[in-house]
């Protein structure tokens, strides 16, 4: 299995399609608003906001981008960018189709 230290990620660089799975499964993400999200190898994901969990699914779309589906009908795809501090991958920036939309997830320590 590829570890994040093997990838050679640079701050602000696009997470290549072949590294998306490793990036998502590397740990629990904590977002700027305090919500958290975990990704499972099965494609399941759980987002917890203020103690309230929401279950969804994640996948890599046909265009090689990270996508998520939240029942009953919300689907979105994102470009992912590495966040690297002092040669350590500390998180990912998720940028949606509307370039103004997005969020920052840092790995929980």
HELIX and SHEET records of a PDB file:
HELIX    1   1 UNK A    4  UNK A    7  1                                   4    
HELIX    2   2 UNK A   17  UNK A   25  1                                   9    
SHEET    1   A 9 UNK A  29  UNK A  31  0                                        
SHEET    2   A 9 UNK A  36  UNK A  39 -1                                        
SHEET    3   A 9 UNK A  44  UNK A  49 -1                                        
SHEET    4   A 9 UNK A  52  UNK A  60 -1                                        
SHEET    5   A 9 UNK A  66  UNK A  70 -1                                        
SHEET    6   A 9 UNK A  74  UNK A  85 -1                                        
SHEET    7   A 9 UNK A  88  UNK A  96 -1                                        
SHEET    8   A 9 UNK A 102  UNK A 107 -1                                        
SHEET    9   A 9 UNK A  29  UNK A  31 -1                                        
END                                                                             
